[in-house]
Amino acid sequence: MTLRAVIAAQGGYYAVTGVAPFVSRRAFEAVTGPKADWWLVETVGAVVTPVGAGLLAAAARRRVTPEIVGIAAGCAAGLAAIDVFYAANARISRMYFVDAAVQAAALAALALAARAQQPVQRSA
């Protein structure tokens, strides 16, 4: 899988999951569990959606720069850490462990694709 494909997949996931709470609160909570602070769900969606759009645009324009990869990796790491911490402490639904696994897979795919893209250095 190319770095561009990984960035596109992650961008698509973020765009869909970021918009989801704005489409239907009932459907969103059916999947993720009830939320006491709906404003926080909307805040996360309002941030994750444009990140996803930016990743998709970078992939579509073939402009996957190190900065884009850094944003993608940082978001995946941060979201995974939050998912695991709060799901493990029963503050959010255990369903967030699934999202943590998706974020971890994105990190692994980014690392593998970035490594595969690096030129091979030969000894003299």
ZIVEN-V493249 format. One record per helix or strand of 2 or more residues. SS is the DSSP state (H for helix, E for strand). FROM is the first residue (numbers start at 1). LEN is the number of residues. If there is no record, write none. Layout:
# ZIVEN-V493249
SS&FROM&LEN / SS&FROM&LEN
This chain:
# ZIVEN-V493249
H&3&21 / H&25&8 / H&38&23 / H&66&23 / H&96&22
